[in-house]
Every structure is written in structure tokens, then in C-alpha cells.
Amino acid sequence: MAGQANSRDVVQRADGSWAVTKPGAERALYTADTQADAARRASELLRRDGGGELRIHGTDGQVRDQRTIAPGNDPNPPKG
């Protein structure tokens, strides 16, 4: 999926747990008992991987929140 390589989704699984997924991946990167824990971990993963978009889905599967995560420890931050 072009343009979405650096994004993560937090979605509810059939068993009620929450998963962090990457577009095009077959398996979850991380699972948690709560949506908040999954969102926190997804933010950490995106920050480590250079930043990107985090989409948090509700229990109905619809995106209920979208956040842009800045890269962490950027050796060349923009001036300004």
C-alpha cells in the first residue's frame, strides 16, 4: 500500500483484545487487553520507526481517532 508504509492501526480482535497492525501485514505487531495500552505501544513503535500515522478504531471498526506521531531522536530536526 503506497503512502501508508509508516502507519499503524489499533483494532479490536474477535476475542475482545486490541491489536496493533501494519497495513499489508498478516499478523498483529502487538496485542493488549485494553485499547489504551495498544495505542501507547503503537505510538512507541511509530516513533521508533521514524514517525507516521496512528489510526485508532472503535469497537464498530470505524476510525475514531487519528494522530500524527513525530519521529523520536531525529538527528537532523527541522530548524525553526
N, CA, C and O atoms as a CHARMM CRD file, in Angstrom:
* protein
*
  320
    1    1 MET  N      0.84000  -1.17600   0.00000 PROA 1      0.00000
    2    1 MET  CA     0.00000   0.00000   0.00000 PROA 1      0.00000
    3    1 MET  C      0.88300   1.23600   0.00000 PROA 1      0.00000
    4    1 MET  O      1.47500   1.58600   1.02100 PROA 1      0.00000
    5    2 ALA  N      0.96600   1.86800  -1.09800 PROA 2      0.00000
    6    2 ALA  CA     1.80000   3.05700  -1.21600 PROA 2      0.00000
    7    2 ALA  C      1.23700   4.18000  -0.35900 PROA 2      0.00000
    8    2 ALA  O      0.02200   4.36300  -0.27900 PROA 2      0.00000
    9    3 GLY  N      2.12600   4.93000   0.28000 PROA 3      0.00000
   10    3 GLY  CA     1.70700   6.05100   1.09800 PROA 3      0.00000
   11    3 GLY  C      1.28800   5.68400   2.50800 PROA 3      0.00000
   12    3 GLY  O      1.07400   6.57400   3.33000 PROA 3      0.00000
   13    4 GLN  N      1.16500   4.41300   2.81100 PROA 4      0.00000
   14    4 GLN  CA     0.75500   4.01300   4.14500 PROA 4      0.00000
   15    4 GLN  C      1.78200   3.09700   4.81100 PROA 4      0.00000
   16    4 GLN  O      1.47800   2.42600   5.79700 PROA 4      0.00000
   17    5 ALA  N      2.98900   3.07500   4.27100 PROA 5      0.00000
   18    5 ALA  CA     4.00200   2.17400   4.79400 PROA 5      0.00000
   19    5 ALA  C      4.33300   2.47300   6.25100 PROA 5      0.00000
   20    5 ALA  O      4.64800   1.56000   7.01400 PROA 5      0.00000
   21    6 ASN  N      4.26600   3.74100   6.64400 PROA 6      0.00000
   22    6 ASN  CA     4.59300   4.08900   8.01400 PROA 6      0.00000
   23    6 ASN  C      3.33500   4.50800   8.77300 PROA 6      0.00000
   24    6 ASN  O      3.21100   5.64500   9.22900 PROA 6      0.00000
   25    7 SER  N      2.42200   3.57600   8.89300 PROA 7      0.00000
   26    7 SER  CA     1.21700   3.81000   9.67700 PROA 7      0.00000
   27    7 SER  C      0.89800   2.55400  10.46700 PROA 7      0.00000
   28    7 SER  O      1.32900   1.45400  10.12200 PROA 7      0.00000
   29    8 ARG  N      0.14300   2.73900  11.52000 PROA 8      0.00000
   30    8 ARG  CA    -0.28600   1.62800  12.35500 PROA 8      0.00000
   31    8 ARG  C     -1.75500   1.82700  12.69100 PROA 8      0.00000
   32    8 ARG  O     -2.23800   2.95600  12.77800 PROA 8      0.00000
   33    9 ASP  N     -2.45200   0.72400  12.87600 PROA 9      0.00000
   34    9 ASP  CA    -3.86100   0.74900  13.26700 PROA 9      0.00000
   35    9 ASP  C     -4.02800   0.00200  14.58200 PROA 9      0.00000
   36    9 ASP  O     -3.37000  -1.01200  14.81700 PROA 9      0.00000
   37   10 VAL  N     -4.90700   0.50700  15.43200 PROA 10     0.00000
   38   10 VAL  CA    -5.29400  -0.18800  16.65700 PROA 10     0.00000
   39   10 VAL  C     -6.72300  -0.66700  16.43500 PROA 10     0.00000
   40   10 VAL  O     -7.64100   0.14000  16.28800 PROA 10     0.00000
   41   11 VAL  N     -6.90200  -1.97600  16.41000 PROA 11     0.00000
   42   11 VAL  CA    -8.21300  -2.56100  16.11800 PROA 11     0.00000
   43   11 VAL  C     -8.56800  -3.61700  17.16200 PROA 11     0.00000
   44   11 VAL  O     -7.69400  -4.25200  17.75100 PROA 11     0.00000
   45   12 GLN  N     -9.88100  -3.78700  17.37700 PROA 12     0.00000
   46   12 GLN  CA   -10.32500  -4.81600  18.31100 PROA 12     0.00000
   47   12 GLN  C    -10.40700  -6.15800  17.59600 PROA 12     0.00000
   48   12 GLN  O    -10.89200  -6.24400  16.46800 PROA 12     0.00000
   49   13 ARG  N     -9.93300  -7.19400  18.25900 PROA 13     0.00000
   50   13 ARG  CA    -9.97400  -8.54600  17.70600 PROA 13     0.00000
   51   13 ARG  C    -11.24700  -9.25200  18.15900 PROA 13     0.00000
   52   13 ARG  O    -11.94500  -8.77500  19.05400 PROA 13     0.00000
   53   14 ALA  N    -11.54100 -10.37600  17.54300 PROA 14     0.00000
   54   14 ALA  CA   -12.76300 -11.13200  17.85500 PROA 14     0.00000
   55   14 ALA  C    -12.82100 -11.56600  19.31400 PROA 14     0.00000
   56   14 ALA  O    -13.90700 -11.68200  19.88100 PROA 14     0.00000
   57   15 ASP  N    -11.65700 -11.80800  19.93200 PROA 15     0.00000
   58   15 ASP  CA   -11.63900 -12.25100  21.33100 PROA 15     0.00000
   59   15 ASP  C    -11.73700 -11.10100  22.33200 PROA 15     0.00000
   60   15 ASP  O    -11.68300 -11.32400  23.54100 PROA 15     0.00000
   61   16 GLY  N    -11.88200  -9.85700  21.82700 PROA 16     0.00000
   62   16 GLY  CA   -12.02000  -8.69800  22.69900 PROA 16     0.00000
   63   16 GLY  C    -10.71900  -7.98600  22.99700 PROA 16     0.00000
   64   16 GLY  O    -10.74100  -6.88000  23.53600 PROA 16     0.00000
   65   17 SER  N     -9.58900  -8.58000  22.66400 PROA 17     0.00000
   66   17 SER  CA    -8.31100  -7.90800  22.87300 PROA 17     0.00000
   67   17 SER  C     -8.09900  -6.87200  21.77000 PROA 17     0.00000
   68   17 SER  O     -8.84800  -6.83100  20.79500 PROA 17     0.00000
   69   18 TRP  N     -7.07900  -6.04200  21.93200 PROA 18     0.00000
   70   18 TRP  CA    -6.77100  -4.98400  20.96800 PROA 18     0.00000
   71   18 TRP  C     -5.43400  -5.27700  20.32200 PROA 18     0.00000
   72   18 TRP  O     -4.49000  -5.69100  20.99500 PROA 18     0.00000
   73   19 ALA  N     -5.35000  -5.06300  19.00900 PROA 19     0.00000
   74   19 ALA  CA    -4.14300  -5.38400  18.25600 PROA 19     0.00000
   75   19 ALA  C     -3.59600  -4.14800  17.55900 PROA 19     0.00000
   76   19 ALA  O     -4.35000  -3.28900  17.10100 PROA 19     0.00000
   77   20 VAL  N     -2.27500  -4.07500  17.48700 PROA 20     0.00000
   78   20 VAL  CA    -1.58700  -3.06500  16.67900 PROA 20     0.00000
   79   20 VAL  C     -1.22000  -3.75400  15.37600 PROA 20     0.00000
   80   20 VAL  O     -0.51800  -4.76500  15.37500 PROA 20     0.00000
   81   21 THR  N     -1.70100  -3.20100  14.26600 PROA 21     0.00000
   82   21 THR  CA    -1.43600  -3.80500  12.96500 PROA 21     0.00000
   83   21 THR  C     -0.77500  -2.79700  12.02900 PROA 21     0.00000
   84   21 THR  O     -0.87300  -1.58500  12.21700 PROA 21     0.00000
   85   22 LYS  N     -0.10800  -3.33000  11.03100 PROA 22     0.00000
   86   22 LYS  CA     0.53300  -2.52600   9.99400 PROA 22     0.00000
   87   22 LYS  C     -0.15600  -2.87500   8.68200 PROA 22     0.00000
   88   22 LYS  O     -0.39200  -4.05300   8.41500 PROA 22     0.00000
   89   23 PRO  N     -0.48600  -1.88200   7.85300 PROA 23     0.00000
   90   23 PRO  CA    -1.16000  -2.18500   6.58400 PROA 23     0.00000
   91   23 PRO  C     -0.38300  -3.22100   5.76700 PROA 23     0.00000
   92   23 PRO  O      0.83000  -3.11200   5.59100 PROA 23     0.00000
   93   24 GLY  N     -1.09500  -4.20700   5.28200 PROA 24     0.00000
   94   24 GLY  CA    -0.49500  -5.24600   4.46300 PROA 24     0.00000
   95   24 GLY  C      0.07300  -6.42000   5.23500 PROA 24     0.00000
   96   24 GLY  O      0.41600  -7.44000   4.63800 PROA 24     0.00000
   97   25 ALA  N      0.17900  -6.29700   6.55000 PROA 25     0.00000
   98   25 ALA  CA     0.72400  -7.38600   7.37100 PROA 25     0.00000
   99   25 ALA  C     -0.37800  -8.39200   7.69500 PROA 25     0.00000
  100   25 ALA  O     -1.54600  -8.03100   7.84100 PROA 25     0.00000
  101   26 GLU  N      0.01200  -9.64600   7.80200 PROA 26     0.00000
  102   26 GLU  CA    -0.95600 -10.69300   8.11800 PROA 26     0.00000
  103   26 GLU  C     -1.12800 -10.90000   9.61900 PROA 26     0.00000
  104   26 GLU  O     -2.16300 -11.39200  10.06800 PROA 26     0.00000
  105   27 ARG  N     -0.11300 -10.52500  10.39300 PROA 27     0.00000
  106   27 ARG  CA    -0.16000 -10.74800  11.84100 PROA 27     0.00000
  107   27 ARG  C     -0.06500  -9.42400  12.59200 PROA 27     0.00000
  108   27 ARG  O      0.46100  -8.43400  12.08200 PROA 27     0.00000
  109   28 ALA  N     -0.58300  -9.43200  13.80800 PROA 28     0.00000
  110   28 ALA  CA    -0.50300  -8.25300  14.66200 PROA 28     0.00000
  111   28 ALA  C      0.93500  -8.05900  15.14400 PROA 28     0.00000
  112   28 ALA  O      1.65900  -9.02600  15.38100 PROA 28     0.00000
  113   29 LEU  N      1.33300  -6.80200  15.28200 PROA 29     0.00000
  114   29 LEU  CA     2.65200  -6.48800  15.82400 PROA 29     0.00000
  115   29 LEU  C      2.65600  -6.60000  17.34800 PROA 29     0.00000
  116   29 LEU  O      3.68600  -6.88000  17.96000 PROA 29     0.00000
  117   30 TYR  N      1.49100  -6.37600  17.94700 PROA 30     0.00000
  118   30 TYR  CA     1.37800  -6.34700  19.39700 PROA 30     0.00000
  119   30 TYR  C     -0.09100  -6.52200  19.74900 PROA 30     0.00000
  120   30 TYR  O     -0.95600  -6.05700  19.00600 PROA 30     0.00000
  121   31 THR  N     -0.39100  -7.17000  20.84600 PROA 31     0.00000
  122   31 THR  CA    -1.75500  -7.27400  21.34800 PROA 31     0.00000
  123   31 THR  C     -1.78900  -6.84400  22.80300 PROA 31     0.00000
  124   31 THR  O     -0.81000  -6.99400  23.53400 PROA 31     0.00000
  125   32 ALA  N     -2.93500  -6.30400  23.21600 PROA 32     0.00000
  126   32 ALA  CA    -3.10000  -5.82400  24.58500 PROA 32     0.00000
  127   32 ALA  C     -4.53100  -6.06500  25.03400 PROA 32     0.00000
  128   32 ALA  O     -5.42400  -6.27300  24.21200 PROA 32     0.00000
  129   33 ASP  N     -4.74100  -6.03800  26.33200 PROA 33     0.00000
  130   33 ASP  CA    -6.08700  -6.21300  26.88800 PROA 33     0.00000
  131   33 ASP  C     -6.93700  -4.96000  26.72400 PROA 33     0.00000
  132   33 ASP  O     -8.16300  -5.04600  26.65400 PROA 33     0.00000
  133   34 THR  N     -6.28100  -3.77100  26.66100 PROA 34     0.00000
  134   34 THR  CA    -7.03200  -2.52100  26.55800 PROA 34     0.00000
  135   34 THR  C     -6.61400  -1.73700  25.32400 PROA 34     0.00000
  136   34 THR  O     -5.49400  -1.86200  24.82800 PROA 34     0.00000
  137   35 GLN  N     -7.54000  -0.93300  24.85000 PROA 35     0.00000
  138   35 GLN  CA    -7.26200  -0.08000  23.69900 PROA 35     0.00000
  139   35 GLN  C     -6.17000   0.93400  24.03500 PROA 35     0.00000
  140   35 GLN  O     -5.31700   1.21900  23.19400 PROA 35     0.00000
  141   36 ALA  N     -6.18200   1.47500  25.24000 PROA 36     0.00000
  142   36 ALA  CA    -5.18700   2.46400  25.64100 PROA 36     0.00000
  143   36 ALA  C     -3.77600   1.87900  25.61200 PROA 36     0.00000
  144   36 ALA  O     -2.84600   2.53700  25.14600 PROA 36     0.00000
  145   37 ASP  N     -3.60900   0.65800  26.10100 PROA 37     0.00000
  146   37 ASP  CA    -2.28600   0.02000  26.07800 PROA 37     0.00000
  147   37 ASP  C     -1.81800  -0.21500  24.64500 PROA 37     0.00000
  148   37 ASP  O     -0.64400  -0.01300  24.33200 PROA 37     0.00000
  149   38 ALA  N     -2.72600  -0.63800  23.78200 PROA 38     0.00000
  150   38 ALA  CA    -2.36400  -0.87600  22.38100 PROA 38     0.00000
  151   38 ALA  C     -1.99100   0.44000  21.69600 PROA 38     0.00000
  152   38 ALA  O     -1.03200   0.47800  20.92400 PROA 38     0.00000
  153   39 ALA  N     -2.72100   1.50200  21.96200 PROA 39     0.00000
  154   39 ALA  CA    -2.42500   2.80500  21.36000 PROA 39     0.00000
  155   39 ALA  C     -1.07500   3.33000  21.83900 PROA 39     0.00000
  156   39 ALA  O     -0.31600   3.90100  21.05600 PROA 39     0.00000
  157   40 ARG  N     -0.78100   3.14000  23.10600 PROA 40     0.00000
  158   40 ARG  CA     0.51200   3.57300  23.66100 PROA 40     0.00000
  159   40 ARG  C      1.66200   2.84400  22.97500 PROA 40     0.00000
  160   40 ARG  O      2.66100   3.45900  22.60200 PROA 40     0.00000
  161   41 ARG  N      1.51900   1.53800  22.81400 PROA 41     0.00000
  162   41 ARG  CA     2.57200   0.74700  22.16300 PROA 41     0.00000
  163   41 ARG  C      2.71000   1.10800  20.68000 PROA 41     0.00000
  164   41 ARG  O      3.82200   1.17600  20.15700 PROA 41     0.00000
  165   42 ALA  N      1.58400   1.33900  20.01000 PROA 42     0.00000
  166   42 ALA  CA     1.62300   1.73800  18.60200 PROA 42     0.00000
  167   42 ALA  C      2.36200   3.06000  18.43500 PROA 42     0.00000
  168   42 ALA  O      3.13200   3.22600  17.48900 PROA 42     0.00000
  169   43 SER  N      2.13200   4.00400  19.35200 PROA 43     0.00000
  170   43 SER  CA     2.83900   5.28600  19.31200 PROA 43     0.00000
  171   43 SER  C      4.34200   5.08700  19.46600 PROA 43     0.00000
  172   43 SER  O      5.13400   5.71100  18.75900 PROA 43     0.00000
  173   44 GLU  N      4.73000   4.21400  20.39500 PROA 44     0.00000
  174   44 GLU  CA     6.15400   3.92400  20.59900 PROA 44     0.00000
  175   44 GLU  C      6.77500   3.31700  19.34500 PROA 44     0.00000
  176   44 GLU  O      7.87400   3.69900  18.94300 PROA 44     0.00000
  177   45 LEU  N      6.06400   2.36800  18.72800 PROA 45     0.00000
  178   45 LEU  CA     6.57200   1.72200  17.51600 PROA 45     0.00000
  179   45 LEU  C      6.74200   2.73000  16.38300 PROA 45     0.00000
  180   45 LEU  O      7.75600   2.71400  15.68500 PROA 45     0.00000
  181   46 LEU  N      5.75700   3.60400  16.20000 PROA 46     0.00000
  182   46 LEU  CA     5.85600   4.60800  15.14100 PROA 46     0.00000
  183   46 LEU  C      6.98200   5.59400  15.40300 PROA 46     0.00000
  184   46 LEU  O      7.72400   5.94600  14.48600 PROA 46     0.00000
  185   47 ARG  N      7.11800   6.04300  16.64600 PROA 47     0.00000
  186   47 ARG  CA     8.18300   6.98600  16.99500 PROA 47     0.00000
  187   47 ARG  C      9.54400   6.37200  16.69500 PROA 47     0.00000
  188   47 ARG  O     10.42500   7.03600  16.15000 PROA 47     0.00000
  189   48 ARG  N      9.71100   5.10700  17.05000 PROA 48     0.00000
  190   48 ARG  CA    10.96700   4.39500  16.81400 PROA 48     0.00000
  191   48 ARG  C     11.25100   4.21400  15.32100 PROA 48     0.00000
  192   48 ARG  O     12.40400   4.23500  14.89000 PROA 48     0.00000
  193   49 ASP  N     10.17500   4.03600  14.53700 PROA 49     0.00000
  194   49 ASP  CA    10.32300   3.78200  13.10200 PROA 49     0.00000
  195   49 ASP  C     10.30900   5.04400  12.25000 PROA 49     0.00000
  196   49 ASP  O     10.16100   4.95800  11.03100 PROA 49     0.00000
  197   50 GLY  N     10.46100   6.20700  12.86300 PROA 50     0.00000
  198   50 GLY  CA    10.56600   7.43900  12.08600 PROA 50     0.00000
  199   50 GLY  C      9.29800   8.25900  11.99000 PROA 50     0.00000
  200   50 GLY  O      9.22000   9.18200  11.17900 PROA 50     0.00000
  201   51 GLY  N      8.30700   7.94200  12.80000 PROA 51     0.00000
  202   51 GLY  CA     7.06500   8.70400  12.79800 PROA 51     0.00000
  203   51 GLY  C      6.08600   8.18700  11.76200 PROA 51     0.00000
  204   51 GLY  O      6.43900   7.36900  10.91200 PROA 51     0.00000
  205   52 GLY  N      4.85900   8.66600  11.83500 PROA 52     0.00000
  206   52 GLY  CA     3.83500   8.26000  10.88100 PROA 52     0.00000
  207   52 GLY  C      2.44500   8.48600  11.43100 PROA 52     0.00000
  208   52 GLY  O      2.25500   9.23800  12.38700 PROA 52     0.00000
  209   53 GLU  N      1.47500   7.82900  10.81800 PROA 53     0.00000
  210   53 GLU  CA     0.07300   7.99400  11.18800 PROA 53     0.00000
  211   53 GLU  C     -0.41900   6.83900  12.05700 PROA 53     0.00000
  212   53 GLU  O     -0.16400   5.67200  11.75900 PROA 53     0.00000
  213   54 LEU  N     -1.11700   7.17400  13.11900 PROA 54     0.00000
  214   54 LEU  CA    -1.73800   6.19300  14.00500 PROA 54     0.00000
  215   54 LEU  C     -3.24600   6.35200  13.88400 PROA 54     0.00000
  216   54 LEU  O     -3.78200   7.43800  14.10600 PROA 54     0.00000
  217   55 ARG  N     -3.92500   5.27400  13.53300 PROA 55     0.00000
  218   55 ARG  CA    -5.38100   5.27200  13.44300 PROA 55     0.00000
  219   55 ARG  C     -5.92500   4.33800  14.52200 PROA 55     0.00000
  220   55 ARG  O     -5.56600   3.16200  14.58500 PROA 55     0.00000
  221   56 ILE  N     -6.79700   4.88400  15.36900 PROA 56     0.00000
  222   56 ILE  CA    -7.40200   4.10100  16.43800 PROA 56     0.00000
  223   56 ILE  C     -8.86300   3.85300  16.05600 PROA 56     0.00000
  224   56 ILE  O     -9.64100   4.79000  15.87600 PROA 56     0.00000
  225   57 HSD  N     -9.21400   2.57700  15.93600 PROA 57     0.00000
  226   57 HSD  CA   -10.56300   2.18500  15.54500 PROA 57     0.00000
  227   57 HSD  C    -11.40300   1.90400  16.78400 PROA 57     0.00000
  228   57 HSD  O    -10.88700   1.43000  17.79600 PROA 57     0.00000
  229   58 GLY  N    -12.68300   2.19400  16.70200 PROA 58     0.00000
  230   58 GLY  CA   -13.60800   1.88600  17.78300 PROA 58     0.00000
  231   58 GLY  C    -14.05000   0.43200  17.71000 PROA 58     0.00000
  232   58 GLY  O    -13.60600  -0.32000  16.84200 PROA 58     0.00000
  233   59 THR  N    -14.92200   0.04600  18.62200 PROA 59     0.00000
  234   59 THR  CA   -15.41300  -1.33400  18.64700 PROA 59     0.00000
  235   59 THR  C    -16.23400  -1.67100  17.41000 PROA 59     0.00000
  236   59 THR  O    -16.41700  -2.84600  17.09000 PROA 59     0.00000
  237   60 ASP  N    -16.73500  -0.64300  16.70500 PROA 60     0.00000
  238   60 ASP  CA   -17.50400  -0.87400  15.48200 PROA 60     0.00000
  239   60 ASP  C    -16.61700  -0.95800  14.23800 PROA 60     0.00000
  240   60 ASP  O    -17.11700  -1.16800  13.13300 PROA 60     0.00000
  241   61 GLY  N    -15.30600  -0.79700  14.41600 PROA 61     0.00000
  242   61 GLY  CA   -14.36100  -0.89100  13.30900 PROA 61     0.00000
  243   61 GLY  C    -14.08100   0.42400  12.60800 PROA 61     0.00000
  244   61 GLY  O    -13.16900   0.50100  11.78500 PROA 61     0.00000
  245   62 GLN  N    -14.85000   1.46200  12.91900 PROA 62     0.00000
  246   62 GLN  CA   -14.65600   2.77000  12.29400 PROA 62     0.00000
  247   62 GLN  C    -13.52400   3.52500  12.98400 PROA 62     0.00000
  248   62 GLN  O    -13.33800   3.40600  14.19500 PROA 62     0.00000
  249   63 VAL  N    -12.76500   4.30500  12.20600 PROA 63     0.00000
  250   63 VAL  CA   -11.69100   5.11700  12.77400 PROA 63     0.00000
  251   63 VAL  C    -12.32200   6.17600  13.66300 PROA 63     0.00000
  252   63 VAL  O    -13.15600   6.95800  13.20700 PROA 63     0.00000
  253   64 ARG  N    -11.92700   6.20400  14.92800 PROA 64     0.00000
  254   64 ARG  CA   -12.48200   7.19700  15.84700 PROA 64     0.00000
  255   64 ARG  C    -11.46400   8.25700  16.24200 PROA 64     0.00000
  256   64 ARG  O    -11.82800   9.29500  16.79600 PROA 64     0.00000
  257   65 ASP  N    -10.17100   7.99600  15.95500 PROA 65     0.00000
  258   65 ASP  CA    -9.12100   8.96200  16.26400 PROA 65     0.00000
  259   65 ASP  C     -7.94700   8.70700  15.32700 PROA 65     0.00000
  260   65 ASP  O     -7.59100   7.56000  15.05900 PROA 65     0.00000
  261   66 GLN  N     -7.35600   9.78000  14.83600 PROA 66     0.00000
  262   66 GLN  CA    -6.16900   9.65300  14.00200 PROA 66     0.00000
  263   66 GLN  C     -5.14200  10.66000  14.49600 PROA 66     0.00000
  264   66 GLN  O     -5.45900  11.82800  14.71800 PROA 66     0.00000
  265   67 ARG  N     -3.91300  10.19600  14.66400 PROA 67     0.00000
  266   67 ARG  CA    -2.84200  11.03400  15.20700 PROA 67     0.00000
  267   67 ARG  C     -1.59700  10.92800  14.33900 PROA 67     0.00000
  268   67 ARG  O     -1.29300   9.86900  13.78900 PROA 67     0.00000
  269   68 THR  N     -0.88500  12.04000  14.22600 PROA 68     0.00000
  270   68 THR  CA     0.40700  12.02200  13.56400 PROA 68     0.00000
  271   68 THR  C      1.46600  11.92700  14.65300 PROA 68     0.00000
  272   68 THR  O      1.51000  12.75900  15.56000 PROA 68     0.00000
  273   69 ILE  N      2.31200  10.91700  14.56100 PROA 69     0.00000
  274   69 ILE  CA     3.35600  10.69200  15.55500 PROA 69     0.00000
  275   69 ILE  C      4.68200  11.17900  14.97300 PROA 69     0.00000
  276   69 ILE  O      5.09500  10.75200  13.89500 PROA 69     0.00000
  277   70 ALA  N      5.33200  12.06800  15.69200 PROA 70     0.00000
  278   70 ALA  CA     6.61500  12.60900  15.23800 PROA 70     0.00000
  279   70 ALA  C      7.72100  11.58100  15.46100 PROA 70     0.00000
  280   70 ALA  O      7.62700  10.74000  16.35500 PROA 70     0.00000
  281   71 PRO  N      8.77500  11.65400  14.63700 PROA 71     0.00000
  282   71 PRO  CA     9.89600  10.73300  14.85100 PROA 71     0.00000
  283   71 PRO  C     10.60100  11.04100  16.16300 PROA 71     0.00000
  284   71 PRO  O     10.65800  12.19300  16.59100 PROA 71     0.00000
  285   72 GLY  N     11.13400  10.01100  16.79300 PROA 72     0.00000
  286   72 GLY  CA    11.89200  10.19300  18.01900 PROA 72     0.00000
  287   72 GLY  C     13.37600  10.24200  17.72600 PROA 72     0.00000
  288   72 GLY  O     13.85500   9.55000  16.82800 PROA 72     0.00000
  289   73 ASN  N     14.10400  11.04600  18.46700 PROA 73     0.00000
  290   73 ASN  CA    15.55700  11.13800  18.35200 PROA 73     0.00000
  291   73 ASN  C     16.01500  11.43100  16.92800 PROA 73     0.00000
  292   73 ASN  O     16.93400  10.78400  16.42600 PROA 73     0.00000
  293   74 ASP  N     15.38300  12.39600  16.27900 PROA 74     0.00000
  294   74 ASP  CA    15.76700  12.79800  14.92600 PROA 74     0.00000
  295   74 ASP  C     17.11900  13.49000  14.97800 PROA 74     0.00000
  296   74 ASP  O     17.24000  14.53300  15.62100 PROA 74     0.00000
  297   75 PRO  N     18.16000  12.93500  14.31000 PROA 75     0.00000
  298   75 PRO  CA    19.47400  13.55900  14.36600 PROA 75     0.00000
  299   75 PRO  C     19.54100  14.86600  13.60100 PROA 75     0.00000
  300   75 PRO  O     20.46500  15.64800  13.82300 PROA 75     0.00000
  301   76 ASN  N     18.59800  15.13300  12.70900 PROA 76     0.00000
  302   76 ASN  CA    18.56300  16.37700  11.92700 PROA 76     0.00000
  303   76 ASN  C     17.17700  17.00400  11.97300 PROA 76     0.00000
  304   76 ASN  O     16.48000  17.03100  10.95900 PROA 76     0.00000
  305   77 PRO  N     16.76500  17.50800  13.13100 PROA 77     0.00000
  306   77 PRO  CA    15.42600  18.07900  13.22400 PROA 77     0.00000
  307   77 PRO  C     15.32600  19.35700  12.38200 PROA 77     0.00000
  308   77 PRO  O     16.33500  20.02900  12.16900 PROA 77     0.00000
  309   78 PRO  N     14.13300  19.69900  11.90500 PROA 78     0.00000
  310   78 PRO  CA    13.97700  20.92500  11.12500 PROA 78     0.00000
  311   78 PRO  C     14.24700  22.15700  11.98300 PROA 78     0.00000
  312   78 PRO  O     13.95200  22.17900  13.17800 PROA 78     0.00000
  313   79 LYS  N     14.80800  23.16800  11.35500 PROA 79     0.00000
  314   79 LYS  CA    15.09700  24.41700  12.07500 PROA 79     0.00000
  315   79 LYS  C     13.85900  25.27700  12.07200 PROA 79     0.00000
  316   79 LYS  O     13.12000  25.35300  11.09000 PROA 79     0.00000
  317   80 GLY  N     13.65800  25.92100  13.20000 PROA 80     0.00000
  318   80 GLY  CA    12.65500  26.73900  13.26500 PROA 80     0.00000
  319   80 GLY  C     11.58900  27.40900  13.61300 PROA 80     0.00000
  320   80 GLY  O     11.15600  28.30200  12.88400 PROA 80     0.00000
